Amino acid sequence: MGKAAALCGGGTRGLVSLLSAVPCLACHELPAMSAEPGGRGGGGPAGGAPAAPPGSDTYKGWLFKWTNYLKGYQRRWFVLSNGLLSYYRTQAEMAHTCRGTINLSTAHIDTEDSCNIVLSNGGRTYHLKANSEVERQRWVTALELAKAKAIRMRNNQSDDSGDEEPASQSDKSELHGPLKTLSSKLEDLSTCNELIAKHGAALQRSLSELENLRLPADSGEKIKAVNERATLFRITSNAMINACRDFLDLAESHSRKWQRLLQHEREQRIRLEETIEQLAKQHNSLERACRGAPGLATGTASGASTAKGSVQSAKGEASDEDEETEYFDAMEDAPAFITVTADPKHHRRSGSNLSGASEGHPEDWNLEDSVFESSNQSSYNESTGKDLLPRKRRRTRIPDKPNYSLNLWSIMKNCIGKELSKIPMPVNFNEPLSMLQRLTEDLEYHELLDKAVKCESSTEQMCFVAAFSVSSYSTTVHRTAKPFNPLLGETFELDRLEELGFRSLCEQVSHHPPAAAHHVYSRRGWTLWQEITIASKFRGKYLSIMPLGAIHLEFHSSGNHYVWRKVTSTVHNIIVGKLWIDQSGEIEIVNHKSKDKCQLKFTPYSYFSRDVPRKVTGVVSDADGKAHYVMSGTWDEKMECSKILHSSHGSTSTEGKQKTVYQTLSPKVLWRKYPLPDNAENMYFFSELALTLNEPEERVAPTDSRLRPDQRLMESGRWDEANVEKQRLEEKQRAVRRRGEAEAVEAMEEGKDYEGYLPLWFERKVDAVTGELICVYKGGYWEAKDKQDWSVCPDIF
C-alpha cells in the first residue's frame, strides 16, 4: 500500500517536474554576439554595435550597402534578429521606418573579396561591404549562425508549409495520431481508477470485519480474504502506474515539439504586430508630411513637364529614396540586345561593318499592301469588322460604383500565406464580373488574329500572335479589384459570330484548385483554347497571381499551332498606399509546326530604372535561331515590330552576357490600346468590351455568369444584399461538395469507382503537343442553345 501510494505520488510529481523542465524556444538563443572582442563596438564607420545582452541573438552594426551607380555604397545601420536581416538609414529610424528585410532561412551568403558580403534571396540581392576583413568575418559568422538557427526552427515545425493543402493534411494526421493515443491512455487511467475504487471499498469492508472478530479460530480465514483483496489492489495499482508511465513517456516525446510550435506562432504574431506598427507609424508620418507641404501637388505637376534630362538629374540628387524600391535581378534567360534604327535608303552602306548573321530586305517592309502596314490604320472603329453591320446595340454604361469604405487589412491580416480563392471576401473588393468573363476579355483585340491569318510568312504571323498575347494585359493596368470566383459548373458564352466572326465558351471545370476551360472558334480562320488555373498567394505586402496552364492557338489554313503561357501579376500596396498592379516574367511563344519562337520579357517596374514603365521587349526567330523581328512596347499601351536588317555582337553587359546589336528598320505599330470610355473611373475602369460582358442576354444557359444573383446585385450597387446572396451561394456549393464527398466514401466502402464531377461541355484529354492533361471542348453547347435544351445543366444559382 505505502509503496504503491509512493509510486503514484512520485508519478504525479514526475509529470509536473517533466512539464516544468520542458525548454522554451526563447531559451535556445544563439550565444551573445558582439562586434568586438570583449563586447566593444567597432570604432570605424562600419563598425559593429555594442555587445548584445546575454542570451540574445540580435546583432547590430554599420555596413556599407550598394544602392545604385549614381551613389554607389551608402552607410546603413543593419540589425540581425530572429533570422531576419533588416537595415535603416540611421539608428533612430529603427523606431518607425525599416528600409528593407531579407529572410536568411532561404538566403545565400557569399563573400566576393576581403570586405564584401553578398546576400541573395529569390529576386532580392544585397551587396554589402564591411570596414575591414575582421569586421566582415564577424558579420559572416553571425549571419551563418542566424541562418542555421532559422533553418533548424523551420525544419522542426511540422506545419512549416501549412499554406499548401497536401502538407496541411499530413500535419493534421501527425497531430491527430498522438492525440488519439493519449486519449486511449487516458481511458485506461479512468478504468484503473474505477477498479481501485471498487477494490479499495472491498478491502475496507474486509478490514472492518477483521476488527470485529472475537474468535481467534475465524481470524485465519478472514486474514486470508484480506490478503486476497490486498493482492488485487496491488495488481490494479501497478497497472495504473504502468499506464501513467506510458502517458508520461508520450508527453515527454511530444511536449518539446508542441512547445516549439507554440513559440513559433508567438514569434510570428509578435513579428507581424511589429511590422504593422512600423507601417502605421510610417503612414502617419507620411500624412503629416503631406499636410505640412501644401505646395507638393503643384510642384509635382510642374515637375512632370520638365525635360527628361532634368528628371534624371533630380533622381540623382534625391538622398536615399532608392531604399524604398525593390530591385530585381536580370532574368537569366532573357535575351540581351540593343536595337539601332537604320535608314532603309542607306542600310547597305551603314551595315558594311556588321556581320550578316541576320539580313533582311527593306523593300519587303515598305510594301503598301503589307499586313504590317495595314495594322497601323486599325483603330477601335476602323478595325476589321469591328462595327460593320452591328446586329445589336450594346450598352455603354453601368451604375456607378458606390463609395463604401472597408478596412482591407482587417480581413487580410489572418490570410497571409493562404490561397486567395479560399479566403472569404466580401464583394467590396470585387468587380461585377466573374473570372470566366475576365478570361473572355483576352479577346478584346481579336482582330490581331484576324490579320495574322493573312500573313504568308510564319515569322510575320508570330509578330501578331506576340502582340495579341501582350494585349490581354492592357485591361489590368487599373483593374485592381478581384473578379468573382466562379461556381463549379458555371459557364459564360460570348456569341459574336455574326458581328465579329467568333464565338467563345468558358466553363468552370474544377473548384479546388479553381480551373476554367476556354474555347474560341472564329470563322475567319483560327481557333483558341486553354485551361487556366489561377494560383494566388497573399504575402502581406503584395499579392501574387500566377496563371497556370498553356494557351493554344491554331490557324486553320496553315496549320500553324502556337503555344504560350501567361506571366505573373502582382498587386502591390495591399496594406498601405494606393493599390497598383504590375506584370513580370517571360513569355515564350512556340510555333510547333515551323519551330519559330518569340521570347518576350516583361520588365518589373522600378522607380529608378531609366526604362519606360511596363516595358515589354522580345525577338522573333526562326527554327535555326536566326532573328527576324524585334518586338518592343508596353503592355498597357502599344506594341511595335521592327524588321532586322543586320545583327552583330556588341559589348558585354553588367550581368556578364554578350549583347547582340540589331540594325532594324523603323518600327511599325501592331497594336495600340483602345481608350477607356468616359466615366470609366466610376465604372471599375471597364473597357467598352467589359461593359457588355455582364449585359443580360436571352437564350443563354441557366449556368451563365450573367444570371449569377450576387454579381448582378453588386453591379446594381446593392452591395449589402450582394454579400448576403454571395454567402448563400457559397454555402449551397459547400453542401453540394459535402454530398459528393459522402457519395465518394460510400462508393469506396462498396468497392465501386466514383468518377466525381465531370464538366458538361469539356472533356479531359492528353494534349498531343504539350503532353499535358487538359480540358478541351467536346461540343454540344451551341446545339443545345439552338434547341434551348438545358436539361443537363445543374442548378447552381
N, C-alpha and C positions, 0 to 999 in steps of 0.2 A: 504493500500500500504506500508506505512512505517513499519507496524507491520509484514507484510509478508516478506519484504526485510530483516528485522532484524532477523526473524526466519531462513530464508535461510542462511544469513551470519553466524548466530550462529551455524547452522548445519555444515557448512564447517569448521568453527573453531573447532567445536566439534570433527569432523573426524580427523583433524590434531592433536588436543590435545590427542585424544584417541590413535592414532597410535604411537605418540611420547611417550605416557605413557606405552606402552606395554613393559614389562620387558624382558630383555635378560637373557638367562640361565647363562651367565657368572656372572651376579649379584647375582644369587642364590647359592652362595657357602656355604660350611659349615662355621661355626664360626671359627675364628682364633684359632688354636690349638698350644700349646707349650708343651714342655716336662716337664717343671717345673712351679709351680705357679708363676705368675709374669713374665713369659716369660723367665726364666733362663733355660739353658740346664743342663742336669744331669752331675754330675761330675764323675760318675763311669764308668767302662769300657763299659757298655752297656747303658749309659745314653742317653737321648733324644737330640734333636737338639735345637738350639736357637729358639726363638719364630718365628712363621710363620708370614708373613706380613698380615695386616688386610684384611679380605675377602678371604683369601687363604684356600684351603682345603688340602694343602701339609703338610705332617708330616714326619719328618726325625729323624733318630737316630740310635744308635748302638744296635744290638741284637746279641745273640749267635745262630748260626744255626747248626743243626746236619748235618754232612757230611757223614761219614761212621764210621765203627767200628775201623778203624786204627787211625783216627784223632779226632773222637768224635765231640764235639761242637767247632765251629770256629767263631771268631768275624767278623761280617759283617755289612756294612752300608746299612740300609733299607730306602727306600723312598716310601711314600704312596701318590699317586696323581691320580686324575681322576678315582677313583675306581680300580686302579691297584697298587699292592704292588711289587716293584722291589728291588733287592739287588745287592750290589757291594762289592768287597773286601775292597776298600778304597773310601774315598770321591772323590779323584782325578779321579777314574775310571768312575765317572758319565758322564764325557765328551765323553767317547768313548766305554766303554765295560760294558754292562748290563749282569750280570750272570744268571738272571732268573726273570720271572714275573708271577704273579698269579692274575687272574681276580676275584675280590671279589664279583661281582654280582651273581656268581654261586658257590661261595666257602662256605665251612662250617667252622665256627670258634668254636674252643673248647679249654678248659683250663684243663690241666691234674693236675697240683698242683699249689703251690703258685706262681711259677715264669714261668711256661711253657705255651706256646701257640701252638696249632696245627691247621694249615690251610690245608684244603684238597679241591681239585677241580678236579674231574674226576680221572685220573691216577696219578696226581701230589700231593704230600704231603710235607709240610714244618713243621719241628719240631723246634720251636724257644724257646729261654729262655731269659728272662729279668734279669737285675741285682738285682731287688728287686720286692716285691709284688706290691708296689705302682707303679713302672715303668711298670710292666706287666699290671696293671689295666688301666693305661693311654693308652697304646697301644691297649688294647681290646676295650676301648671306642672309640678310633679313628677308629679302623677297623670296628666296628659295625656301626658308623655314615657313614663312606665311603661306606660300603656295602648297607645301607639303601638308600643312595643317588643314587648309581649305579642302584639298583633295581627300584627306582622311575623313574629315567631317562629312563630306558629300557621299563617300562610299559607305559610311556607317549608317546612313539613313536609308531605310527600306523604301521610303517614298520620295527619293530624290528626283524621280521623273514622274511625279504624280499628275502632271498635266497631260500625260498620254494615257489613253484609255486602257491598252493592254497591261501597262505597268501597274496602274491603279488596281486592276483586278487581282494581280498576283500579290500586291501589298495587302489587299483585303483578306485574301485567303491565308497569307502568312500570319496575319493578326488574329483571324478567327480560329486557327488551329490551336495556338496556346490557350486562348480564352476558353475554348471548348474543353480542353484537357483540365484546366484549372477548375472549371465548373464541375467536372466529373469528380475531381478530388474533393471538392467542397461537399458534394453529395455523400462521398464516403465518410467524411468527417461527421456529417449530420447523422448518418446511420450508426456510426460508432458511439456518438453521444447518446442516442436513444437506448442502445444496448447497455451502456454504462449506467444510465439512469435506472433501467429495469433491474439489472443485476445488483446494483447498489441497494435498491429498495429491498430486494430479497435477502441480501446479506444483513441488512439492518434488522429485518424481522428474525432472522436466524440468531443473531446476537442477542436480541431481546429474549427470545425463548431460552437461550443458554443461561442468561442471568436468572430467570425464574425457576430453573430446575432445582429441586431439593434432593432428589435421589441420585446418589453417585452412580447407580447402575445405568441410568439413562444418559449420563454425560458422554460416554464414548460414542454413542450413535449420533448425538447432536453435534459433537465436535467434528465428527466425520462430515456431516452435512455442511457445517460452516467451512470446512476446508475445501469442499467441492465448490461452494459459492465463491470463495476467495480465488480459487483457481480460474473459474470462469471470468471473474472480474479482472484478473491479471492478464489473461489472454486478450480480452477486449481492449484493455488499456494499451497493451503492446501494439495491437492493430491500429489503434488511434495514433499512437506515437509514430508508427511507420508511415501512416497517411500524412501526418504533419511533416515528417521528414521529406516525403516526396513533394509536398506543397512548397516547402522551403527551398528545395533544390530547383524547382521550376521558377519560383520567384527570383532566386538569385541569378539564374541564367537569363531571364528576360528583363529584370529591373534596369540593368545598365542600358539596354537598348531603348527602353521606354524613356529613361531619363534623357538620353541623347536626343530622342525625337522631341520631347517637350522643350528641352533647352534650345534646340534649333528653331522651333516655332516661336519661342520668346525672342530670340535674336532677330528673326525675320520681322516680327512685329515691331521691335524697337527700331530696327533699321528703316522700316517703312515710315514709322512715325517721325523719325529724324529727317528723312527725305521730304516728307510733306511739310514739316515745319520750316525747312530751308526754302522750299518753294513758296510757301506763304509769305515768309519774310521778303524774299526777292520780289514777289508780286507786289507787296505793299510798298517797297522802296521804289519800284518802277512807277507805280501810281503816283507816289509823292513827287517823283522827279518829273513826271508828265504834267502834273498840276502846277509845279513850280516853274515850268518853261512854256508859257502861253504862245511864244513865237515859234515853237518847234515845228508845228504843221506847216506854217508859212515858209520856214527855212527849208523844210524838206521839199516842198513843192517847187520852190525856186531852184533848189539844188538839182532837181531832176532834169531841168532844162539845160544844164551846163554841158560843156563838151566832154567827150569821152576821156580825153587826157586829164581834165580836171577831176573827173570822178576817180580815175586811177590814182592820182596824187592824193586825193582825200583819203582813199583807203590806206595808202602807205603811211599817212600821218596819224591815223587812228591808233590809239595807245594799245591795248591788247585785246581788242574786240574779237580777234580771231579765236580767242579761247571759248567763245560762245558757240562756235561752229564745229560740227562733227566732220572729220576728214575721212575720206575713203581712199584706200589704196587702189592703184590702177588694176583693172581686170586683166588676169594673166593671158587669156586667150584673145583679147580684143586686138584687132589689127592696128598697128601704129603707122599712120601715114600723113602726108602733107599734100594738099592739092594746090596746083598752080594753074590759073586760068590762062589759056593761050589764045592768041588772035588766030582765027581759022585761016586768014589770008597768008600768015607768015609762020604757020606752025611747022613747016618742014625745016625752015632755017633755024627757028628757035629750038627745035628739037634735035639739032645735029649733034649736040654734045651729050644727048641722053641715049641710053641703051634702048633698043627696040624690043624690049621684053613684052610690051603690050602696045600695039599700034591700032589706030582707028582711022576712019575716013570722015572728015568733016562734012563732005557733001552728003553723006547719009544722014547726018544730023540736021541739016538745014532744009530737007525736003518739005515743001509746003503741005503735002498731004500726009506727013508723018503723024503717027498716032501721038507721039510726044508733043508735036506742035498743037494738035487739037486739044490736048489736055490743058493747055494754057487758057483756052477760051471757055472752059467749063465754069459754071457758077451754079448757085442753088436753083436758079430759074431757067438756066440755059443748058443744063446737063442733059444727057441722052434720056429722053422720055420722062424727065422729072415732072413736068406739069403738062405734058401733052394729053389732051382729051381726058381730063380727070373725071372719074366715074362718081366721085363723092366728095363733097366739100368737108374737109376735116376741121376740127376745132383748133383754134389758135390761142386759147386761154384756158386756165383752170383757176379755181378760187385761190386767192392769195393765202400764203402760209400764215397761220396765226402766230402771234408773238407770245409763246409760252416760255417761261423761264424754268429751267430744271438743272440741278447740280449734277453734272456728268460724273464727277469724282465720287459722289455719294453712292453711285451704283457700281462703278468700275473698280473701286478700291479692293473689293473682295474677289475680283475676277482676274487678277494678274496671273499670267501663265496659262489661262484656260482657253479652250476653243471658243471662238466668238459665237458660233452657231448654237452653243449650249448655254449661253448667258441669257437669262430672261430680261429682255429690254422693252421698255415702253415705246410706243410709237413716236414719242417726242424726238427720238434720234433716228427715225426712219424717214424715207421719202415715199410718196404714194405710188411706188412701183415695186414689183417683185423682182427677184434675181433672174427669173426667166425673161422678163421684159428688158432688164438691163443687158442680158445676153443678146437679145434681138437687136439692141441698139448698135451692135457691131456692124449692122448692115446699112447704117446711115449713108455711107459713101460707097454703096454697091456699084455705082456707075464706073468706079475704077476697075472692077472686074469685067464689066461690060466692054470697056476699052481694051482690057488685056486680051479678050477673046480675039480681037482684030490683029494682034501682034503676030507677025510671022517668025520673028526671032524669039527663042526661048529666054535669052538674057534680057531682051526688052520686056517681055512678059513678066519676068521676075521683078523688074523695077516697079511695075504696077501692083504686083502682089505685095511687095515690101511696103509700098505706100499705103495699101489697104490695111496691112497688119498694124501700122503705126496709127492710122486714122481712128481706130477703135478706142484709143485712149484720149482723144480730144474732148470727149464729153465728161471726163473725170476731173478736169482741172479745178472746177468749182464745186463738184459734187462730193462733198464730204459726208453726206447723210448715208445711212445704211439702208439698202433695199430690204423688203420683206423676205424672210426665209420661206421658200415655197413649201406647201404641204406635200406629203407623199402622194403622188398621182396627179398633182396639179399640172395643168398644161397652159400653153399660150400659143396662139396662132397669129400670124400676120400675113394675111392673104392680099397681096398686091400684084397678082398675076396679070390682071388686065391693065393696071395702071403703070406698073414699073417692071413687069415681066418676071417676078419671083414670088414664091410663097414659102413661108417659114413656119416650123413647128418645133416647140420646146416641150419637154416633159420632165418632171422631177422623178427620177428613177430610183433614188435612194435617199434615205433621211439621215442616217448616221453611218458613214460620213455623207454629208449632203452632196448629191451629184445630179447634174442636169444633162440631158441629151438634147442635141440640137441638129436639125436637118433643114437645109435650104435647097430648093430647086429653082433654077432660072431657065426660062425658055430661051434666053439669049446665049446659052452655051456653057453654063457652068453649074456645078453642084458643090455645096459646102456642108460638112458635117463635123461634129465634135461632141465629146463628152467631157464636161468640166467639173472638177471637184474643187470647191473653194476651201482651202485650209487657211485659217486666220488665227493669229496669236496676239493677245494684248500683253505688252511688256512694260506697262507703267508709263513710260514717256511717249511711246508710239505704238501704233497698231500695224502689224504686217499682214497683208492679204496676198496669199500665194495660190494662184490658179494652177491646178494640176491637170494634166491631160493634153493631148495633141489636137490641133486643128487641121483638118484635111480639106483640100480644095482641088477639084479635078475639072479640067476643061474638056468638053465633050469631043470637039473636033480633033484636037491634037493629042489628047490622052495624057497631057502633062499633069502630074499628080504632085501637089505641093503640100508639105507638112511643116508646121512650126508650133511653138509653144509660147505662152504669154510670159511676161516679166512680172516681177514682184511690185505690188503697190504698197506704199507706206503712208499712213496718216499720222502727221506729227502734231505736237502740242495738245495731246489728249487732256492733260491736267490743267496747264496754264497757257494762256495765249490763244491766238486765233488758229483754228484748225486749217491745215493745208496738206495737200497730197502730192506725192512725188512718185515717179516711176524709175526703177533702176534695174539693171541686169542686161542680159543679152538675148537676142532672138536669132536663131539660126534657121533660115528657111531653106529647105532642100527640095529640089525637083527630082523625084525618084525615077523619072523616066530619062531625062537628059543628064542628071547628076550635077546640074548647076546649083550654086549656093549663093546665099546672101547672108552676111554676118552683120547684124545691126547691134549697135551699142547704145544703151540708154544711160547717159551720164547722170549720176546723182547730183542733186543741187548742192552748191556750196556758195556761201555769200562772197568768199574771197577768190572764187575762181574767175578767170577772165573770159571763160566760155559763156556763150549765150545760155540762159537758164533753160532747162528741159531739152537739152540738146540731144539729137539722135544722129549718128553717123554710121556709115556702112559701106561695104564694097560688094558688088555683084561680080562673081567669077564663074567661069565655065568648068566643065568636068576636069580639065587639065590644070586648073588653078590659075588660069590667065584672067586678070582683072579686066572688065569691060566698062563698068559704070561705077561712079561714086555717088552714094546717097547721102544727103545732108538735109538738116532742117530741125524742127522741134515738134514734139508730139502733141502740142496744143495749138499749133498754128498752120504749118505747111511742111511739105517735103519736096525736095528738089532732086534732080538727077543730072549728072554731068558725064558726058561720054569721055572716056580716057583715050588720049592720043598716044602718049608715051609714059613709061614708068622707069624709075631708076632708084638706086639705093642711096639714101641720104645719111645724115648723121645718126649717131646712137642716142636714144632717148635717155632720160634720167633713170628709167627702170632697167636699163641695160639692153633694150631691144633696138634693133636697127630699123629706123623709119624708112618707109617707101615714099618716094616723091612721085605723085601722079600729075602729069600735064594734061589738063582737060579743056574741053570747050565750055562755053558759057552754060550755066545750069538752066534747066527747064523745070518749071513748076508742074509737078504731077498732081499734087493735092493741096488744097487750101481749105481751112476750116470755114464752115458757114457761120455768119454772125448769129448771135443769140437773139431771140425775139425780144420785143420791148417788154419791160417789166419782168425780165427773167429772174432778177434777184429776189423777187417776191413769189416766184413760182418754182422754187427749188433749183434754179438755174437749168431748167429743162430746155433742150433744143426743140426745134419745130417737130422733129420726129417723136421725141419723148412725150410731147404734149398730146400726141394722138394715140399713144400706146394703150392707155387705160380708158380711152373713149368707149362707151358702151356700143356693142355691135350685136346684131341679131344673128341667129343660127350658129353661134359658137357652141362648143362643148360645155356641158354643165360644170366641168372642172377648170374652165378658163379663168385666168387670173383677173380678168375684168369683173368677174362675178364674186370675187372674194369680198365679204362684207366689211371686215375691219379696214382693209385697204381703201374701199370706197368711202367709208365714214371719215377716214383721215383726209382723203382728198377734198371732202366737203367741209373740212375744218372742224368736225365734231370729234376731237381727239379723245375726250373722256369716254365717250361711247365706243370709240375705236379700241381703246385699251381694254375695256370690258369684253368686247367681242373677240379681241385677239386672245385673251386668256381662255375664252370658251373654246375657240378653235384648237388651241394648243392642248387643252385638256381632252378634247374629243380625239385628237390624234394620239395622245398617250394611251387612252383607253383602247384604241384600235391596236396599238403596238403591244400592250399587255395581253390582249386577247390572242394576238398572233404568237407571242412567246408561250402562252399556255398551250396553244394548239401544237407548237413545236415540241414541248415537253411531253405532251400526251402521245404524239406520234412516235417519239423516241422510245417511250416506255412500251409501246405496242410493236416496236421494231419496224415501223414504217418510215418511208422517206418523206421529208417535209420540204417542199420547194420554197416556201416563203413568198415574199411579194414579187410578182412578175409585172414589168411595165406593160402598159396597154398597147402602145404604138411602136415600141422599140424592142429589140431583142439583142442579147449579148452574143457577140461573135469575136473570134480572133482576127485582128486586122492583119491582112496579108503583107502590109508594108512595114508596120512597126512591130508586129508580133504581140501587141497588147490586146487584152480582152476589153472591148468597148461596146457600148450600146449603139446600134445602127437602126435606122428607120426600116421597119418591116412592111409598111404600107397599111392602108385601110382607113386612115383618118379622113382624108378628103372624100373618099367614097361614102363614109358614114355621115359626113356633113351634107353631101348631096341628098342622101336619103333621110337625113335628120333622125337617124337611128343611133341614139346614145345609150342603149340598154346596157352596154358593157361598162359604162363609166361608174365609178364608185361615188357615194355621197360623202364628199369631204367638207363641204361648207355647211 
